[in-house]
Amino acid sequence: MTHFFNAKRDYWPLYADLQRHYPLGLVRDESVHVRDFPGYQALEARIAACVHQESAERARWEALATELAARTGLPVRDTSYGQAPCFSAVLQVGCSASGAWQVAQELFVAVSLVGPYYTVLGHDQLEYPLEVYPEQAPRPVRQTAVLTVSPGGAYAGVFESVCAAIESRYAGHRFVPFHLATVPLLGVYLPGRDGASQPLFYGLFNDQVDVQARTVGDPSHKHEDWLRPAPAGGWGRWNVVPGGPSERQVAPDLSQP
């Protein structure tokens, strides 16, 4: 659990909220039915109440989507389909063509129903026509080219604007640094995915983004929002005690996220 244990940053709330909703640590087989787990049943009920029905949470999400469109001037498409534990949407940032290929640039946004967490990712996708049957027109197929995990490039301004809007409407919600996204967790379940373990990202949000794709940007973006209170003596520094280099006393390196 080294991903969650960090002397300066406290990521354990993420694990605790996932643990409440999934039977973490158990391998799914004939004897382990995730949907029989009381925590997952409660999560399914929350998804149904918040996403499928008119609710205060749905109204808040729809108000956010309207605000994002107004703030950014970009088209916003809701992708909350009610099967995953989040509200999600994509903002269409740009599109270009190169021969038969299309390059779509979208900003993926999601607010979790597992706990007070959200994510924002730049999502560059390649779209190309795939001929499945000769007598039918080719079907468009998309694959992820690169994920932008912090403000930068075509997403610089809109990324920060969207984060600010979410934190304004969802007080107390924190951005999940991408370096945690791919942490594999046994027991996480998402309809349509059969692997024994799933990335943390899919347990919190959904699988509309391929988190194994190539990334650019800072994977520890906004990690400062997870800082523990500093100890009375501070976080430490290099100290050289008398006796020469062989007797150096070194404080631990806590600079890593």
C-alpha positions, 0 to 999 in steps of 0.5 A, a space after each residue: 500500500 505504498 501508493 497510499 502511505 506517504 509521510 507528507 500526503 494522506 491518500 488513505 481517505 481514497 482507499 477507505 471510501 473504496 473499501 466501504 463500497 468494494 470487497 477489496 483484496 478478494 479475487 472475483 470467482 464463483 464464490 465471490 459475487 461483488 454485487 452481493 457485497 452490502 457496500 456495493 449494493 449501497 453504491 448501486 442504490 446511490 447511482 440509481 438515486 443520483 443518476 437515474 432519477 431527478 435528485 439534488 445531486 443530478 441538479 447540481 451536476 447539470 448546473 455545473 455542466 451549464 456553467 462549464 459551457 458558459 465559462 469555456 464556450 465549448 460544447 459539453 456532452 454528458 456521458 453519465 450513463 448510470 452504470 458507473 459511480 460518477 457523473 461525467 462529461 466531455 468538453 469538445 476542445 478541438 478536432 483536426 484531420 489528416 487524411 482519413 484520420 481525425 484527431 479529437 481533443 476532448 477534456 474529460 470531467 468526472 465527479 465521483 459518487 464513491 467519495 468527495 473526489 473529481 478528475 479532469 483529463 485532456 483526452 486526445 483520440 485518433 479516429 479512423 474508419 474501419 471496414 467491418 463488412 464490405 457491403 456496409 459503410 466503414 465504422 468510426 473507431 477511436 483509440 486514445 493517443 495521449 492523456 494530458 494529466 495537468 494543465 498544458 498544451 491545448 488544455 492549459 486554460 480550460 483545465 484550470 477553469 474546469 477545476 475551479 468550477 468543480 471546486 466551487 460547486 462541490 465544496 470539499 471535493 479533491 482532485 485525484 492526482 493521476 499517479 494514483 489512477 493506475 494503482 491496481 485494486 483487487 475487488 473493484 468491480 465495474 460492469 463489463 470488465 472481468 479482470 481480477 483487479 481494476 485501476 483505482 480510477 475505474 473504481 472511483 469514476 468510469 472506464 471511458 478513458 484508457 488510463 494505461 495510455 501514454 501521458 503528458 504533464 505532471 502526474 502529481 498535479 494538485 498533490 498539495 491538496 492532500 498534505 498532512 498538517 506539518 509536524 512541529 519541527 517541520 518536514 526535515 532537511 539535510 543535517 551534517 553532524 560532526 565526524 565527517 561524511 561517513 557520519 552524516 545524519 540525513 532526514 528522509 526525502 519527502 519530496 516525492 508525491 
